[in-house]
Amino acid sequence: MTTCTVDNAQRTAAKIAGVAGLVAFGLVVFGNYVLLDPLIVPRNAADTARNILAHQTQFRVALTCFIAYGIGSVVLLSALYTILAPVNRSLAFTGALFRLVFAILWLIAPLNSLAALRLLGDATYLKVFEPDRLQALARVQLAGSFDDYYVGLPFFGLAATVCAWLWLKSNYIPKGLAIFGVIASAWCVLCAFIFLIFPNFNKIVNLSPSVHENPFRCACRRFFSFMKPKRIVKCNAGDQSTLQIKRSC
């Protein structure tokens, strides 16, 4: 096994990587599960559109969190390259490129969400479309954000696999932890490709009874439930239209 000495630049990069990774992760979890998730009504484009229009600032802050996550990913890949380049410069550069591709694909998601918000606007050129069609198109744009993420997920897994392998070769961290990283990251790559080929693969790997939920998502829902704003949905009672206030579960 290769044992590399650690210089001051690597120590500084390690601190930056730790801070950037934690901050970026916290922002994306907060933006998705606290800000964006309460606005999305599954299988209901009209209610989703009403929620977004009623909470545009909340929606935009969520997108800002996603953009910040992309920035954090770029900072993280730069720091990891600085740390791991002495071990194998070519592999470190390859891992950085994989992570950069993931960050670029991730940043397409906020663009799709902004396009959805534009479709729900009051611009004159939108008047030629019926409201329900615009709401459906906006929901398609939001759904496309998930496609961007899942296309980028193999690159994320490949970047993590390469970095974990370099951690193993470097002897910077305990060997068992590095081996776990290699196995977990390779499993992420495998699952990502299988999911792209077989979309129902999530029914096999998810432990949640709902196909739209995974264990991490459910845990985040419960943990952040006290912070979530109330979800507004419209319902019809007889001949009168009313607004019903619901809290996300």
Backbone bond lengths (Angstrom), bond angles and torsions (degrees), N, CA, C in turn:
res aa  C-N    CA-C-N  psi(-1)  N-CA   C-N-CA  omega(-1)  CA-C   N-CA-C  phi
1 M - - - 1.455 - - 1.517 109.51 -
2 T 1.338 115.53 139.39 1.453 120.97 179.08 1.522 110.26 -76.55
3 T 1.324 115.81 132.52 1.456 120.46 175.33 1.520 108.20 -116.93
4 C 1.315 117.58 119.36 1.455 122.52 -176.24 1.523 109.46 -110.77
5 T 1.307 114.60 142.15 1.457 118.63 174.37 1.515 109.89 -76.45
6 V 1.311 115.75 154.21 1.463 121.42 -177.00 1.526 108.36 -109.17
7 D 1.345 116.14 126.64 1.456 119.48 178.53 1.526 109.94 -101.49
8 N 1.317 116.64 179.12 1.464 121.10 -176.67 1.528 112.48 -65.65
9 A 1.326 116.52 -35.42 1.467 119.63 179.01 1.525 110.94 -62.94
10 Q 1.316 116.64 -39.51 1.461 120.40 178.78 1.527 110.84 -68.59
11 R 1.322 116.98 -38.87 1.469 119.71 178.06 1.534 110.67 -62.44
12 T 1.326 115.32 -43.47 1.469 119.10 178.11 1.527 110.50 -63.92
13 A 1.333 116.46 -42.88 1.460 120.75 179.08 1.522 111.29 -62.70
14 A 1.333 116.89 -36.52 1.466 120.24 178.78 1.523 111.13 -63.80
15 K 1.333 116.21 -41.30 1.465 119.66 177.21 1.519 111.13 -64.07
16 I 1.338 115.93 -41.99 1.471 120.03 179.05 1.519 110.41 -63.90
17 A 1.335 116.16 -42.87 1.466 120.10 179.71 1.522 111.01 -61.54
18 G 1.334 116.73 -42.80 1.464 119.91 179.77 1.513 112.27 -63.01
19 V 1.334 116.53 -46.42 1.465 120.04 -179.49 1.523 111.00 -67.00
20 A 1.347 116.66 -46.15 1.458 120.44 -178.43 1.525 111.51 -62.25
21 G 1.326 116.34 -42.62 1.459 119.21 -179.60 1.515 112.88 -64.12
22 L 1.334 116.85 -44.83 1.466 120.57 -179.09 1.527 111.74 -67.45
23 V 1.341 116.20 -44.98 1.465 119.80 -179.10 1.532 110.49 -64.23
24 A 1.334 116.93 -45.25 1.463 120.56 -179.42 1.525 110.77 -62.07
25 F 1.333 116.22 -42.82 1.469 119.35 179.88 1.525 110.73 -63.89
26 G 1.324 116.79 -44.39 1.461 119.86 178.95 1.521 112.18 -61.07
27 L 1.324 116.99 -40.69 1.463 120.69 -179.19 1.529 111.74 -66.35
28 V 1.322 116.73 -42.43 1.465 118.35 -176.93 1.532 110.94 -70.71
29 V 1.324 117.23 -35.60 1.470 119.83 176.61 1.530 110.40 -66.09
30 F 1.337 115.92 -45.44 1.465 120.11 179.13 1.533 110.92 -63.15
31 G 1.325 116.73 -45.66 1.455 119.95 -178.34 1.513 112.90 -64.09
32 N 1.331 116.63 -39.03 1.462 119.33 -176.33 1.524 112.88 -80.49
33 Y 1.345 116.60 -51.41 1.457 119.67 -170.88 1.523 114.11 -87.82
34 V 1.320 117.49 -24.19 1.463 120.16 -179.00 1.517 111.72 -97.66
35 L 1.336 117.08 -41.24 1.462 120.42 -173.75 1.521 113.59 -96.76
36 L 1.330 117.43 -50.06 1.462 120.06 -173.37 1.520 113.42 -83.99
37 D 1.305 116.69 -44.49 1.461 120.64 -173.40 1.528 114.23 -56.31
38 P 1.344 120.47 -39.55 1.469 119.12 179.41 1.519 113.88 -65.48
39 L 1.324 117.47 -19.39 1.463 120.50 -178.23 1.521 112.75 -84.61
40 I 1.316 116.83 -17.60 1.458 120.99 -176.06 1.523 109.99 -92.61
41 V 1.331 115.80 120.31 1.466 121.61 175.89 1.527 107.25 -102.04
42 P 1.329 118.29 112.51 1.465 120.20 -176.06 1.523 112.67 -56.46
43 R 1.325 114.84 134.37 1.464 123.06 175.53 1.535 112.85 60.00
44 N 1.317 117.47 26.44 1.465 120.33 179.55 1.529 108.60 -143.54
45 A 1.341 115.94 95.30 1.464 120.66 -176.56 1.523 111.58 -69.39
46 A 1.337 117.34 -35.83 1.462 120.04 -176.42 1.525 111.79 -66.75
47 D 1.324 117.04 -47.49 1.463 120.09 -179.91 1.525 111.18 -66.94
48 T 1.330 116.82 -37.20 1.459 120.01 176.29 1.522 110.41 -61.31
49 A 1.308 116.87 -43.65 1.462 120.68 179.48 1.523 111.27 -62.79
50 R 1.326 117.61 -42.33 1.462 120.67 179.41 1.530 110.99 -64.15
51 N 1.325 116.21 -40.02 1.468 119.58 178.89 1.525 111.56 -63.50
52 I 1.328 116.19 -43.68 1.462 119.99 -179.09 1.522 111.12 -65.02
53 L 1.324 116.77 -42.86 1.460 119.60 179.91 1.525 111.67 -67.17
54 A 1.321 116.66 -32.32 1.467 119.82 179.63 1.528 112.19 -77.66
55 H 1.331 117.58 -18.34 1.469 121.59 -177.66 1.527 109.51 -134.48
56 Q 1.317 116.28 55.27 1.461 119.81 -176.84 1.528 112.17 -64.33
57 T 1.315 117.56 -38.60 1.467 119.74 -179.89 1.520 110.59 -64.06
58 Q 1.329 116.82 -44.09 1.460 120.85 177.27 1.525 110.66 -59.74
59 F 1.327 116.22 -41.30 1.460 121.56 179.58 1.527 110.70 -63.12
60 R 1.332 116.33 -43.38 1.463 120.80 -178.80 1.529 111.85 -70.31
61 V 1.325 117.14 -34.69 1.469 119.55 176.60 1.529 109.72 -64.85
62 A 1.331 116.73 -38.34 1.463 120.13 176.98 1.528 110.45 -60.77
63 L 1.321 116.77 -42.98 1.466 120.30 178.58 1.525 110.88 -64.97
64 T 1.332 116.59 -36.09 1.462 120.31 176.97 1.532 110.62 -63.31
65 C 1.325 116.40 -38.80 1.472 120.25 175.98 1.528 110.90 -61.61
66 F 1.326 116.20 -39.51 1.464 119.86 179.39 1.529 111.12 -66.49
67 I 1.330 115.98 -40.40 1.466 119.63 177.57 1.525 110.26 -64.40
68 A 1.330 116.26 -41.00 1.465 120.36 178.04 1.527 110.64 -62.31
69 Y 1.333 116.75 -35.66 1.469 119.98 176.52 1.523 110.60 -63.28
70 G 1.347 116.84 -40.37 1.455 119.97 176.93 1.519 111.70 -62.20
71 I 1.341 116.18 -41.78 1.463 120.19 176.96 1.532 110.28 -62.61
72 G 1.331 115.63 -43.48 1.460 119.87 178.56 1.521 112.20 -60.81
73 S 1.339 116.56 -35.30 1.468 120.22 178.87 1.520 111.16 -65.47
74 V 1.342 116.50 -38.53 1.462 120.14 178.21 1.532 110.47 -66.99
75 V 1.339 116.33 -42.75 1.468 120.04 177.20 1.530 109.96 -61.96
76 L 1.329 116.02 -41.29 1.467 120.54 -179.06 1.522 111.50 -63.78
77 L 1.334 117.02 -43.98 1.465 119.07 -178.39 1.530 111.37 -66.11
78 S 1.330 116.35 -34.77 1.469 119.43 177.42 1.527 110.95 -66.08
79 A 1.332 115.65 -42.84 1.462 119.66 179.83 1.527 111.18 -66.35
80 L 1.323 116.82 -42.82 1.464 120.06 179.79 1.525 111.00 -64.70
81 Y 1.322 117.00 -36.21 1.466 118.87 177.52 1.524 110.67 -63.33
82 T 1.333 116.06 -42.29 1.462 119.80 178.85 1.523 111.33 -61.23
83 I 1.344 115.99 -38.92 1.466 119.99 -178.27 1.526 111.64 -72.15
84 L 1.336 116.71 -42.10 1.463 120.38 -168.88 1.524 114.41 -98.18
85 A 1.322 118.31 -10.99 1.467 120.08 -179.40 1.524 112.92 -58.43
86 P 1.341 120.32 -39.05 1.473 118.89 178.23 1.526 113.77 -61.23
87 V 1.326 117.52 -22.69 1.470 120.69 -179.84 1.528 109.82 -76.27
88 N 1.321 115.74 -52.11 1.468 122.20 177.35 1.525 107.13 -159.01
89 R 1.318 116.39 104.07 1.461 120.30 -173.18 1.530 112.11 -63.53
90 S 1.321 116.94 -39.23 1.470 119.99 -178.28 1.524 111.62 -65.04
91 L 1.343 116.22 -45.93 1.465 119.61 179.28 1.527 110.99 -67.15
92 A 1.315 117.43 -38.50 1.463 120.36 178.49 1.528 110.63 -62.85
93 F 1.330 115.92 -39.80 1.466 120.28 178.22 1.527 110.62 -67.53
94 T 1.335 116.84 -39.68 1.466 120.64 177.61 1.522 111.15 -62.30
95 G 1.331 116.55 -44.33 1.457 120.26 177.79 1.519 111.78 -62.24
96 A 1.331 116.78 -38.85 1.461 120.49 178.41 1.523 110.82 -64.78
97 L 1.327 117.16 -39.62 1.465 120.26 178.12 1.526 111.37 -64.97
98 F 1.333 116.97 -42.58 1.463 120.16 177.34 1.530 110.55 -58.10
99 R 1.324 116.36 -44.35 1.462 119.87 -178.66 1.528 110.99 -69.58
100 L 1.315 117.33 -32.26 1.463 120.43 177.67 1.527 110.64 -66.77
101 V 1.330 116.90 -41.68 1.467 120.24 177.02 1.529 110.07 -60.90
102 F 1.327 116.06 -42.63 1.468 119.55 177.46 1.522 110.98 -60.34
103 A 1.335 117.50 -43.70 1.460 121.01 -179.20 1.520 110.85 -63.42
104 I 1.336 117.32 -39.62 1.467 120.60 179.55 1.525 110.74 -65.53
105 L 1.334 116.28 -45.66 1.465 119.69 178.47 1.525 111.04 -64.15
106 W 1.331 116.33 -36.88 1.463 119.99 178.57 1.526 110.70 -61.64
107 L 1.325 117.12 -38.97 1.468 120.85 -176.67 1.522 112.38 -72.71
108 I 1.330 117.89 -10.71 1.466 119.72 174.41 1.522 110.26 -71.12
109 A 1.333 116.87 -28.62 1.466 121.00 -178.59 1.533 112.14 -59.81
110 P 1.350 120.18 -47.63 1.471 118.91 176.22 1.525 112.81 -61.05
111 L 1.336 117.21 -32.43 1.468 119.88 176.90 1.529 110.51 -64.03
112 N 1.332 116.65 -42.09 1.462 120.06 176.76 1.526 111.10 -62.89
113 S 1.309 116.46 -39.81 1.464 120.06 -179.35 1.527 111.23 -67.96
114 L 1.324 117.16 -38.27 1.465 119.88 176.23 1.529 110.72 -66.66
115 A 1.323 116.84 -34.81 1.462 120.09 175.70 1.526 110.45 -64.52
116 A 1.342 116.25 -38.52 1.466 119.95 176.81 1.524 110.59 -63.01
117 L 1.327 116.29 -41.43 1.463 120.09 178.94 1.525 111.08 -64.82
118 R 1.314 117.21 -36.83 1.462 120.50 177.58 1.534 111.16 -65.10
119 L 1.337 115.70 -39.49 1.466 119.30 178.82 1.519 111.70 -63.76
120 L 1.317 117.31 -27.08 1.460 121.41 -179.64 1.528 112.33 -90.94
121 G 1.326 117.15 3.91 1.454 121.14 -178.28 1.522 112.74 -78.40
122 D 1.335 115.15 -172.85 1.456 120.97 -177.54 1.522 112.51 -113.48
123 A 1.333 117.01 26.92 1.463 120.39 179.26 1.525 110.31 -62.51
124 T 1.312 115.70 147.59 1.468 120.69 -176.68 1.515 112.12 -61.33
125 Y 1.331 117.66 -38.83 1.463 120.08 -176.71 1.519 113.12 -68.27
126 L 1.349 117.31 -11.96 1.461 120.10 177.52 1.525 112.97 -85.17
127 K 1.325 117.01 -10.02 1.468 120.68 -175.55 1.521 112.63 -67.00
128 V 1.318 117.36 -17.92 1.467 119.74 -179.10 1.526 111.47 -74.61
129 F 1.336 117.05 -11.99 1.466 121.29 179.59 1.525 110.42 -104.79
130 E 1.324 116.13 146.11 1.452 120.59 174.97 1.532 109.40 -70.62
131 P 1.339 117.57 147.97 1.479 120.40 -178.76 1.522 113.37 -55.53
132 D 1.331 117.77 -40.75 1.460 119.22 -177.69 1.524 111.97 -66.51
133 R 1.325 116.53 -31.73 1.465 119.36 177.02 1.529 110.73 -69.24
134 L 1.322 116.12 -41.67 1.456 119.98 178.03 1.523 111.02 -63.96
135 Q 1.327 116.33 -39.90 1.460 119.81 178.13 1.525 111.26 -63.26
136 A 1.336 116.44 -40.59 1.459 120.16 178.58 1.529 110.97 -66.08
137 L 1.329 116.40 -41.75 1.467 119.99 179.10 1.533 110.64 -64.55
138 A 1.339 116.04 -39.37 1.464 119.64 177.72 1.522 110.73 -62.86
139 R 1.322 116.04 -40.29 1.479 119.24 179.85 1.526 110.91 -66.89
140 V 1.328 116.76 -34.73 1.463 120.58 176.35 1.528 109.91 -63.52
141 Q 1.337 116.66 -40.60 1.459 120.03 178.17 1.524 111.22 -62.11
142 L 1.327 116.41 -42.68 1.466 119.58 178.62 1.526 111.13 -64.34
143 A 1.332 116.09 -40.82 1.467 119.61 178.96 1.520 111.08 -64.66
144 G 1.342 116.11 -31.35 1.455 119.69 178.59 1.509 113.16 -63.19
145 S 1.330 116.47 -24.10 1.464 119.72 177.97 1.522 111.20 -62.17
146 F 1.324 117.11 -34.22 1.456 120.15 177.84 1.523 110.77 -68.54
147 D 1.345 116.43 -35.99 1.464 119.51 176.97 1.529 110.36 -62.56
148 D 1.334 116.38 -41.79 1.472 119.78 177.89 1.521 110.39 -58.48
149 Y 1.324 115.29 -43.06 1.473 119.67 -178.86 1.521 111.32 -64.41
150 Y 1.336 116.97 -46.12 1.460 119.64 -175.33 1.525 112.14 -72.54
151 V 1.336 117.85 -27.16 1.462 119.78 173.27 1.529 109.68 -69.97
152 G 1.327 116.70 -35.60 1.458 120.05 179.66 1.513 114.07 -79.06
153 L 1.339 117.17 -18.22 1.467 120.09 -174.75 1.533 113.59 -60.79
154 P 1.346 120.11 -39.70 1.473 117.89 176.37 1.529 112.90 -59.81
155 F 1.335 116.85 -36.12 1.463 119.81 178.69 1.532 110.78 -68.10
156 F 1.333 115.67 -38.17 1.468 119.57 175.65 1.525 110.16 -61.06
157 G 1.335 116.04 -46.01 1.459 120.03 -179.61 1.518 112.32 -65.21
158 L 1.333 117.08 -39.07 1.465 119.99 178.27 1.522 111.18 -65.23
159 A 1.347 116.07 -41.50 1.466 119.59 177.31 1.520 110.74 -60.95
160 A 1.336 116.34 -44.55 1.461 120.25 179.67 1.526 111.53 -65.12
161 T 1.341 116.71 -37.31 1.464 120.19 179.45 1.521 111.55 -65.12
162 V 1.332 115.49 -45.76 1.470 119.76 178.94 1.524 110.74 -61.82
163 C 1.329 116.60 -45.23 1.466 119.73 -179.76 1.523 111.20 -64.21
164 A 1.330 117.02 -40.96 1.462 120.03 179.32 1.532 110.73 -63.07
165 W 1.331 116.35 -39.10 1.467 119.86 178.17 1.531 110.46 -63.79
166 L 1.329 116.24 -40.75 1.459 119.81 178.52 1.529 111.42 -67.76
167 W 1.338 116.65 -36.48 1.471 119.26 174.16 1.531 110.04 -59.86
168 L 1.332 115.58 -40.80 1.465 120.09 -179.70 1.532 110.68 -64.41
169 K 1.318 117.16 -43.25 1.461 121.19 -178.33 1.527 112.17 -71.39
170 S 1.334 116.23 -28.35 1.468 119.86 -173.31 1.521 113.46 -78.79
171 N 1.318 116.32 -28.03 1.468 121.50 -173.65 1.536 111.93 67.71
172 Y 1.356 116.41 22.12 1.465 120.60 177.33 1.526 111.29 -73.66
173 I 1.325 116.00 -31.47 1.459 121.25 -177.51 1.519 108.56 -125.67
174 P 1.342 118.81 165.29 1.469 120.37 179.25 1.533 112.12 -54.63
175 K 1.301 115.84 140.55 1.467 121.79 -176.16 1.520 111.79 -59.68
176 G 1.342 116.85 -42.02 1.464 119.81 -179.10 1.510 112.11 -61.67
177 L 1.323 117.54 -39.97 1.460 121.30 178.81 1.522 111.02 -65.46
178 A 1.339 116.63 -40.68 1.462 120.15 178.85 1.530 111.30 -65.67
179 I 1.337 117.07 -41.00 1.470 120.17 178.71 1.520 110.42 -63.60
180 F 1.340 116.73 -41.90 1.459 119.94 176.53 1.528 110.27 -59.63
181 G 1.332 116.95 -40.24 1.452 120.59 178.81 1.515 112.53 -63.00
182 V 1.327 116.88 -41.24 1.465 120.63 178.47 1.524 110.74 -62.37
183 I 1.343 116.24 -47.10 1.469 120.62 -177.39 1.523 110.81 -65.88
184 A 1.342 116.88 -46.91 1.467 120.07 -178.41 1.523 111.73 -64.43
185 S 1.329 116.99 -39.90 1.462 120.45 -179.09 1.526 110.90 -69.16
186 A 1.332 116.95 -41.22 1.466 120.16 177.64 1.530 110.71 -63.69
187 W 1.337 116.60 -38.08 1.460 120.69 176.48 1.524 110.82 -63.12
188 C 1.329 117.21 -37.89 1.462 121.56 176.95 1.523 110.70 -61.33
189 V 1.332 117.09 -43.72 1.468 120.89 178.82 1.521 110.56 -62.41
190 L 1.326 116.22 -46.30 1.458 120.85 -178.83 1.531 111.11 -60.68
191 C 1.329 116.36 -48.17 1.466 120.23 -179.07 1.528 111.38 -63.83
192 A 1.332 116.79 -37.00 1.457 120.14 -179.39 1.524 111.17 -63.39
193 F 1.327 116.94 -44.24 1.459 120.04 179.50 1.532 111.19 -68.69
194 I 1.332 116.44 -41.17 1.469 119.16 179.02 1.523 110.33 -62.39
195 F 1.346 117.32 -41.15 1.458 120.57 -179.49 1.524 111.34 -64.03
196 L 1.328 117.24 -37.44 1.465 119.73 178.95 1.529 111.39 -66.03
197 I 1.341 116.60 -31.58 1.463 120.86 179.59 1.523 111.39 -85.03
198 F 1.328 116.13 -41.53 1.464 122.31 -178.91 1.536 109.03 -122.91
199 P 1.332 118.61 91.79 1.479 121.26 -175.56 1.525 113.89 -59.02
200 N 1.322 118.14 -25.01 1.461 120.55 -179.89 1.530 112.50 -80.71
201 F 1.326 116.50 4.03 1.463 120.48 178.55 1.525 111.39 -60.13
202 N 1.357 116.53 -26.06 1.473 119.00 -179.76 1.519 111.81 -63.55
203 K 1.337 118.00 -24.39 1.462 119.99 177.96 1.526 111.58 -68.93
204 I 1.326 115.65 -22.26 1.464 120.07 -178.99 1.518 110.77 -86.76
205 V 1.336 117.38 -45.27 1.460 120.77 -173.52 1.515 113.12 -86.74
206 N 1.343 118.50 -21.61 1.459 120.63 179.12 1.518 110.38 -80.77
207 L 1.338 115.72 136.97 1.456 120.72 178.78 1.517 111.73 -92.04
208 S 1.338 117.13 -9.55 1.460 120.80 -177.19 1.512 109.97 -76.45
209 P 1.347 118.76 146.99 1.453 120.34 178.26 1.512 112.85 -67.64
210 S 1.320 118.44 -22.87 1.460 121.11 -179.97 1.516 109.19 -94.81
211 V 1.337 117.56 135.60 1.457 120.91 -179.79 1.516 110.71 -71.84
212 H 1.323 117.94 -14.75 1.453 120.66 179.91 1.524 111.94 -92.79
213 E 1.307 117.46 -0.19 1.457 121.08 -178.00 1.520 109.66 -122.64
214 N 1.317 117.30 147.37 1.457 121.02 168.40 1.521 107.67 -122.85
215 P 1.324 118.41 164.41 1.468 120.12 -174.32 1.519 113.23 -56.17
216 F 1.344 117.44 -41.66 1.465 119.19 -179.43 1.527 110.33 -65.07
217 R 1.325 116.25 -40.10 1.458 120.43 179.59 1.526 110.54 -62.87
218 C 1.340 116.45 -44.10 1.465 119.89 179.60 1.534 110.56 -62.70
219 A 1.337 116.33 -42.10 1.463 119.30 -179.79 1.524 110.79 -62.74
220 C 1.320 116.29 -42.34 1.469 119.60 179.19 1.522 110.99 -65.60
221 R 1.324 116.84 -38.80 1.466 119.80 177.56 1.525 110.56 -57.41
222 R 1.317 115.99 -46.81 1.460 119.24 -177.05 1.531 111.09 -69.87
223 F 1.329 116.41 -40.44 1.460 119.97 -175.99 1.529 111.07 -65.61
224 F 1.340 115.97 -39.22 1.450 119.69 -176.20 1.527 113.43 -98.96
225 S 1.324 117.50 8.15 1.462 119.89 -174.42 1.530 112.47 -60.59
226 F 1.344 116.40 -33.22 1.458 118.91 -178.14 1.518 111.93 -72.16
227 M 1.353 117.77 -16.45 1.458 121.16 -178.89 1.515 112.39 -97.49
228 K 1.312 116.84 -12.54 1.453 119.35 -173.54 1.514 111.68 -72.63
229 P 1.340 116.79 139.19 1.458 119.39 173.32 1.512 110.41 -71.67
230 K 1.290 115.91 162.40 1.452 119.30 179.48 1.517 110.55 -71.53
231 R 1.308 114.40 143.47 1.455 120.63 179.38 1.517 109.16 -90.30
232 I 1.322 116.04 133.07 1.460 121.45 -178.21 1.508 108.63 -106.31
233 V 1.309 116.09 122.92 1.446 120.90 175.46 1.512 108.66 -129.60
234 K 1.310 115.42 151.42 1.442 120.83 -177.66 1.513 109.42 -101.35
235 C 1.319 115.91 136.16 1.455 119.52 179.03 1.515 108.66 -137.73
236 N 1.315 115.81 157.09 1.453 122.20 -179.29 1.523 109.79 -107.84
237 A 1.293 116.25 126.02 1.454 121.74 176.31 1.524 107.29 -118.26
238 G 1.341 115.65 102.59 1.456 119.00 -176.97 1.520 109.65 68.92
239 D 1.347 115.36 -126.72 1.450 120.54 -179.80 1.515 112.51 -96.35
240 Q 1.328 118.08 -3.89 1.447 120.95 -175.50 1.526 109.96 -107.05
241 S 1.335 114.89 137.69 1.455 121.79 177.76 1.512 109.16 -91.77
242 T 1.320 117.17 130.10 1.456 121.37 -177.14 1.507 109.43 -127.81
243 L 1.320 115.53 163.89 1.453 122.15 174.51 1.507 108.34 -106.48
244 Q 1.299 116.74 128.49 1.464 122.03 179.98 1.519 108.60 -110.48
245 I 1.328 116.25 130.06 1.459 121.95 179.91 1.531 108.57 -98.09
246 K 1.333 115.54 125.60 1.455 120.04 179.41 1.517 108.57 -131.15
247 R 1.318 115.10 146.33 1.458 119.37 173.51 1.513 108.43 -99.97
248 S 1.333 114.75 136.83 1.455 120.20 -178.86 1.519 109.85 -61.33
249 C 1.326 114.30 146.09 1.454 119.42 176.57 1.505 110.04 -112.37
